[in-house]
């Protein structure tokens, strides 16, 4: 049985929308258009992707802490207040 966590699934769905560009100096820039302000840079595409995921993680956690709305990604909505039973 595979257990999936909502936050992990959200990050994976967001990363699926990542866009990368090779800059004139040979480095890379990445962004996730659905997540305003989530951008990263790296010497290699792999480094840029790792940095972009780290920025995304921080962005999501800060948004949750400050109660800022997050975009709904493919039906996954983290904006609901959890209900304790």
C-alpha positions in Angstrom: 0.0 0.0 0.0 1.4 3.4 -1.0 0.7 6.3 1.4 0.6 9.7 -0.2 0.8 12.9 1.8 -1.1 16.0 0.6 1.9 18.3 0.8 4.1 15.9 -1.1 1.5 15.5 -3.8 1.0 19.3 -4.0 4.8 19.8 -4.4 5.0 17.2 -7.2 2.0 18.7 -9.0 3.5 22.2 -8.8 6.9 20.9 -10.0 5.2 19.3 -13.0 4.4 22.9 -14.2 8.0 24.1 -13.8 9.5 26.0 -16.8 13.2 26.3 -17.3 15.3 28.5 -19.5 19.0 28.4 -20.4 20.5 31.8 -19.9 23.1 33.5 -22.1 25.9 32.7 -19.6 25.0 29.0 -19.7 23.3 28.9 -16.3 19.6 28.0 -15.9 16.6 29.8 -14.5 13.4 28.0 -13.4 10.0 29.2 -12.4 6.5 27.8 -11.7 4.0 30.2 -13.3 1.1 29.0 -11.1 3.1 29.9 -8.0 3.8 33.6 -8.2 7.3 34.5 -7.1 8.7 30.9 -7.1 11.9 31.3 -9.1 15.4 29.7 -8.9 18.7 29.7 -10.6 21.5 27.1 -11.0 24.7 26.3 -12.8 23.1 23.2 -14.2 19.6 22.2 -15.0 19.6 19.6 -12.2 20.9 22.2 -9.7 18.2 24.7 -10.8 15.5 22.0 -10.4 16.7 21.2 -6.8 16.8 24.9 -5.9 13.4 25.5 -7.4 11.9 22.7 -5.3 13.5 24.1 -2.2 12.1 27.5 -3.0 8.7 26.0 -3.6 8.7 24.1 -0.3 9.5 27.3 1.6 6.9 29.3 -0.3 4.2 26.7 0.4 5.1 26.4 4.1 5.2 30.2 4.6 1.9 30.6 2.8 0.3 28.0 5.1 1.8 29.6 8.2 0.6 33.1 7.2 -2.8 31.8 5.9 -2.2 33.1 2.4 -4.2 31.4 -0.3 -2.4 28.8 -2.4 -3.3 27.9 -6.0 -5.4 24.8 -6.5 -3.4 22.3 -8.5 -5.3 19.8 -10.4 -8.0 19.6 -7.8 -5.7 19.5 -4.8 -6.6 22.4 -2.5 -4.4 23.0 0.6 -6.5 26.1 1.6 -9.0 24.2 3.7 -8.7 24.5 7.5 -8.1 21.0 8.9 -10.9 19.6 11.0 -9.9 17.6 14.1 -12.1 14.7 15.0 
